[in-house]
Amino acid sequence: MKFSLSLLLLCFTISAAHSSYESLQQNPNYHAYKEQSSEGFSINSKPSLEDLWGPFWAYQGIQSFAHLPFQNCLMIDKDSSNDSELFDIAIIGVPFDTATSFRSGTRFGPQGIRSASMRQDKWRGFNFRAGINPFDNWANILDCGDIPVTPMDNTLALKQMQLAYKQLLSLPGNTSVVPRYMSLGGDHSILLPILQGLYEVYGEITVIHFDSHLDTWAPDKYPSFWSSNTSEFTHGSMLWLAHKYGLMAQENNLHVGLRTRLSDDGWEDYEEDNAVGFKRIVADALLDEDGLSKVVDQILKTLPKDKPVYISVDIDVLDPSAAPGTGTMEVGGLTNRELIHILRKMKGLNIVGADVVEVSPPYDTAEITTTAAAQIAYELMTLMVENGPITEEFINKNKKVLAHSGEDLRLTALDRIIDEERKYQINRLFN
């Protein structure tokens, strides 16, 4: 009897609580996650449309990088743009992969990285390693979409990428004089038109190149009877071409994470790499005692503190266990943690742009590679924000236009390649 009375009382209590909760839910001002007044009404008596429909879960919404505002920046007219269109840092996708020498698929890289970034957003964007939220700081950051690069013709693709970066870097910034771009590749050859565009603004650029491969190979390292001047443009020769056309600093460029096999039976590749102006840190250097600290020290001693620096990250710098979704894997690479640690130590350098390239989603497993790439892009944008706005004083101090045969290389670097291709084809027809 006593048990029956207790059970009856419990049922009555639950029924009363359920009835009270249903009554509260029917109140249009009720919000389950806001503090309620003693009468059961929300302190914010009338929710806004933003309150009702603004927040969303990570997997919802239009797929921009980290849910950033989207704008097709290539459609902005710099002569008639208004303040609402101005930005300081932007994601730009470059879905180009027809200059690769092995597995393709990096044309899907930008969208894959964006998809993997969906758990990043302004509301949970605080970087505990840096102590700032890059998405909620001085910089206006957005996603500029993709450059519509043709997969049919590399000569045309070069022209498209050249003109796109020239146009993007001619736009005024919001707080910065000129915006910075976080490029998502695409194969690594996209670095050549990026450097050409940056050269027009800053002059020579110092490059730190995270990669398992040198990418300073001369075209004759890819022997074939069939060739053209455009065929020189590959994801393994773009740094050689950048040096040839005077876009990079003549010294103190740096490779980090090398472990590739070399050509022939000697050190000729390294000798050519020296001539292109690079120093090298191999992946095995991390195995030495205090190897990680020594690698960081060497990077900071090599890179200039007062010059424009560009960071290029080929995802294959990571070990295949950390990045299987790429075109030319090399075993024995860096871990995610090691790479992020090295990037964090680069705070204070004058970073004018960055990229993450060679992400090939068709070869990825469980989004391991795209997730790593999205995190690296986030860390690189954090560095840009930490560096502060780009000023006119910095640009004027470092800008140096080189001359070659009486021409301004800022305007002719890739045009020259295209012109040489036309001449090559004409000579084949009439000679």
PyMOL commands that set and color helices and strands:
alter all, ss='L'
color gray80, all
select helices_A, chain A and resi 2-26+49-53+65-67+73-75+83-85+106-116+122-124+154-168+188-202+219-221+230-232+238-244+268-276+283-287+291-302+315-317+336-344+361-363+368-387+392-398+409-430
alter helices_A, ss='H'
color red, helices_A
select strands_A, chain A and resi 89-94+141-146+180-185+206-210+253-258+278-282+308-314+350-357+403-404+407-408
alter strands_A, ss='S'
color yellow, strands_A
deselect
rebuild
show_as cartoon
